[in-house]
Amino acid sequence: MQFRDTGEESAFRSEVRSFIQGNLPGNIVAINQNRVMDPEQQTAFESWKGALSQRGWFAPHWPKEYGGAGMSVVEHFVFNEEMAEARAPQVGGMGVQMIGPIIIRFGNDEQKAEHLPKITSGEVTWCQGYSEPGSGSDLASLQARAVRDGDEYVVNGQKIWTTGAHRANWMFMLARTDPDAPKHRGISMLLVDMKSEGLDVQPLITMSGEHVFNQEFFTDVRVPVKNRIGEENRGWYIGAALLDFERSNIATAIGLKHSVMDLVTIARGLKPGAVPRHDREQVRNQVVERLVEASVARLVSYRVIDIQRRGGIPNYEASMNKLFGSEAGQRVAATGVKLLGMYGGLVEGSKHAANGGRITLSYLATLASTIAAGTSEVNRSVIATRGLGLPRS
Ligand SMILES: Cc1cc2nc3c(=O)[nH]c(=O)nc-3n(C[C@H](O)[C@H](O)[C@H](O)COP(=O)(O)OP(=O)(O)OC[C@H]3O[C@@H](n4cnc5c(N)ncnc54)[C@H](O)[C@@H]3O)c2cc1C
């Protein structure tokens, strides 16, 4: 495997780096995007979004005709790598990563004209209404109902764990349009205006005190039929096609390295005796192990991109990437809490909290990362069956 950039990749990397140097405001570097920004950060964030959008870099991998930059898989990887190294805040969210590519591939001209420009300008944000209280890993069992009434669907049901629904303008949702068909074949994808009458969004506050999730109750919500993506009852296959758009998430691996280096900085600055003598060697060894894991995570990401570079589609390798990165993130946070001893229990707001309480926060926040986007058990199962050819049970 060749890790060095080609001449073109190296030139592109320099271009991205100098763009970041010239445009990324210092007060939004490494911000926690789940927290409300102060007004100065908000202004800085808008100007960062504007600079990216002007360059077509808000949706870097989209075709140019839809407002993207038409980056290849490798260019996009280099772009993400540089953004993550600079700790730049992520932009675009589910609009850019998920529903935009779906609309480009399956949407009609009217849907493209209405939604794509507002995604690439950063004007509109989206959320994903897939999970329900009884349907997560087995998503195809979802029960939210959409019943046709003339040129509208009437939607009833519940969605849950919807990241960012409280800030989103639109939701792309999966709803059951044919309850008599086999479960994968009776689902449609609908675009729902979050201001629709009968749509009630309620917050779910996580144990880290953050408002990330929500649940939504649909009571006779009317969704125009023109907001359906693709054919009726084909929504499952459209949703599944999203997986084709998945690209190696180098940002996770680089974030891990940053977190480990934060631990190293803290460890170097600890007063003598801050960590009890009998724990010292253990903690030191753990920090070293975490650094090794961050490097492994990077190599696993490189493997995924290398498969794509050669025109392949990562399969169980993407599961390895997700599984290892998310579990390593939990271990880094746990090592941080151990390193801080009793101070590891202090949160943001306490004047004695190390690193602004960020390590403690990430200890709590990373617990969810082995559930999101495919649980560790489900990913292990994919690796076992598809990667190793082991029987299902
Ligand atoms: C941070 C975060 C963000 C999220 N954002 C969104 C969002 O924006 N939109 C959205 O729609 N959803 C979102 N989700 C929900 C997420 O998709 C589901 O939590 C996930 O699919 C798991 O479903 P579940 O919680 O119902 O658990 P279940 O599927 O009920 O799983 C419960 C347990 O059983 C295990 N299990 C289930 N099936 C199998 C199997 N076949 N083999 C082995 N073990 C199995 C699981 O691993 C888990 O341990 C988010 C979740 C998290 C944590």
The ligand as a Gaussian input file, in Angstrom:
#p B3LYP/6-31G(d) Opt

LIG

0 1
 C      -25.403000       8.997000      18.694000
 C      -26.616000       8.416000      17.988000
 C      -27.195000       9.122000      16.946000
 C      -28.316000       8.606000      16.288000
 N      -28.922000       9.371000      15.318000
 C      -30.006000       8.884000      14.687000
 C      -30.685000       9.677000      13.697000
 O      -30.319000      10.837000      13.429000
 N      -31.772000       9.162000      13.076000
 C      -32.218000       7.913000      13.358000
 O      -33.183000       7.492000      12.701000
 N      -31.635000       7.136000      14.315000
 C      -30.553000       7.597000      14.986000
 N      -29.950000       6.838000      15.971000
 C      -30.531000       5.559000      16.341000
 C      -29.693000       4.373000      15.908000
 O      -29.784000       4.197000      14.516000
 C      -30.197000       3.152000      16.684000
 O      -29.971000       3.387000      18.069000
 C      -29.462000       1.898000      16.263000
 O      -29.848000       1.520000      14.967000
 C      -29.739000       0.739000      17.234000
 O      -31.108000       0.550000      17.381000
 P      -31.802000       0.463000      18.814000
 O      -31.303000       1.575000      19.645000
 O      -33.252000       0.326000      18.590000
 O      -31.232000      -0.876000      19.442000
 P      -31.651000      -2.352000      19.049000
 O      -31.559000      -2.555000      17.586000
 O      -32.928000      -2.685000      19.715000
 O      -30.476000      -3.163000      19.731000
 C      -30.464000      -3.479000      21.135000
 C      -29.270000      -4.398000      21.371000
 O      -29.428000      -5.611000      20.642000
 C      -28.310000      -5.819000      19.794000
 N      -28.741000      -6.394000      18.510000
 C      -29.781000      -5.990000      17.740000
 N      -29.840000      -6.716000      16.606000
 C      -28.814000      -7.597000      16.655000
 C      -28.335000      -8.607000      15.777000
 N      -28.942000      -8.866000      14.605000
 N      -27.226000      -9.296000      16.153000
 C      -26.601000      -9.055000      17.330000
 N      -27.024000      -8.104000      18.219000
 C      -28.099000      -7.390000      17.877000
 C      -27.726000      -4.442000      19.563000
 O      -26.352000      -4.519000      19.223000
 C      -27.953000      -3.780000      20.908000
 O      -26.942000      -4.137000      21.809000
 C      -28.843000       7.340000      16.664000
 C      -28.250000       6.625000      17.706000
 C      -27.161000       7.156000      18.387000
 C      -26.579000       6.372000      19.532000

